[in-house]
Amino acid sequence: LDGAGITHWNKDTQVDKRLLTYPSNKKHLLKQIIFIPKYGIYFALAKDNTLQLLNSLLHCTFVFDADNGTILCMLYDIRHDILITAGVGGLKMWRYLHHKCERDQAGTEQYFVLHRQHPVKPSQWITRIELNESNNRLLCVAQKEVIVLTCNGDYLFTISTAPCLPLTDCCYCPTFKYYITASIDTAMKLWSEQGTMLHTFTSHSKAVTSVLMHPQSDIIMISASLDKSLRLWNLETWEQIYKLQVCEHGIQWVGLTRDNYLYCGTARDITVWSISFVAHFFSQTRVPVSGICPVMRYNTHKTPRVVAVGEDSSVRLISAATGQAVCTILPPPDISPLNKILDVGYSRYYGLFFLLIDSLNIWVYTSRTNPSSRVDHWDEDILKLMLLATEDVTGTLGVSGSIQCLTVLHNHITVDGDEGPVTPTSVNLLVLALQDGRLVFVDPVVQGLKYHAIAVHRDPLSDIRAERIRRQVPSDDTVSRHYHNILISSLSQYHGEGVCGSSWQRVHPARGYHCKQRQQHSPAGPDAPLQH
């Protein structure tokens, strides 16, 4: 609706069409219009606050003056087939008679029959109504209070916002059972169902005109203001998470289309936006987070989890389904506050954390207790058996054999042995990345048991992560298989060092097996790019 009439616009074809033009001597004849697909008609609220019935050609066929021109807003409940009007006299629910009309005492035909009503104080005019069908809430926004009703019109309670300035909008958060009100004093307030004010949001610089919940998240609220901005708020942390300047003029109203597009209306134009800022979960860590990585699942039926490392060297295992911390590792006492742990790996199959304290020490924690407890310590003597060659077990690791980072891999590996390809029985492996560019695959439970080692780069490895990738193998019967990629990041360009084969030798009855290296360069030479 604009001052000259009604315009129809299609966002897909970008074509607009003038459906109705007012006479040249009249402007702003209609204030609100609602289309009823069931009957193919329109309910319109006129400038003189009367209700009009328009046909499919937008021709007025009936004028209904229910409260002597005191209707200020209206809403149509599709589920109950009820028209809801509100204004000076309170809230009223009407049933529309489509097939036949009734006559009043004066003999005038009537297409609306009063179903229920809820009066209000003479000083409180209802200026806006919001319907929340999923939670059976009908919010009536008056000047200084919010009247909460059920969708059937039953009274629940009233939230009094006095002595603040007049309200402009209200919405309901079903997750936390919050009511959010917006007013012309640039503030948004958070209320409980008992009418207690919990928090005030004060980031807008001008009057807040609209508030609504995010269509894809129950904990994110969207607010619009005359300061030309849209803002997203996290109702769990009570903080602003996003801000966007969407137009050159103040936003007077916003809404959602059926396909969840957000439209913003100003005095001069309408803009349509695609909402793409959605977070899967929020979690409070109480400390700044320096690193985060997802946990590889060995079973697809398991809920996803995330490992977060704090700046104080604390580690938290967080459930992505609930956002709660499942297990917490307190900061190790042996680490100076000026230093931090180098890397963290978590094996969900064994429920073990592997903390790389320094290049020659790995601490093992269990997730079966909260806070987590240390169950093992891999020192330099244990790492010798896994990182050095067989003939150098009595030597020292040195700088070239120091560990830079680590990760946990859940997959079988195939090793070229003396008698052909062999595969270890364990599918849960701990991968260590070394200073000399090697990857070492070890057992996460048995100390000193090394399965394989491969030289992947000539420079030190700075990061390594294991991911699960689903690929489709085309065949007569399409088979879905799981593959694992090891992503390697270095400080220089990627050049392959060839592939290392292995010959298995027993070095200690209690320590398991050790891998003796032999270099096998690719046919293209040692400087060729890594092919596999």
Order of alpha helices (4+ residues) and beta strands (2+ residues): beta-beta-beta-beta-beta-beta-beta-beta-beta-beta-beta-beta-beta-beta-beta-beta-beta-beta-beta-beta-beta-beta-beta-beta-beta-beta-beta-beta-beta-beta-beta-beta-beta-beta-beta-alpha-beta-beta-beta-beta-beta-beta-beta-beta-beta-beta
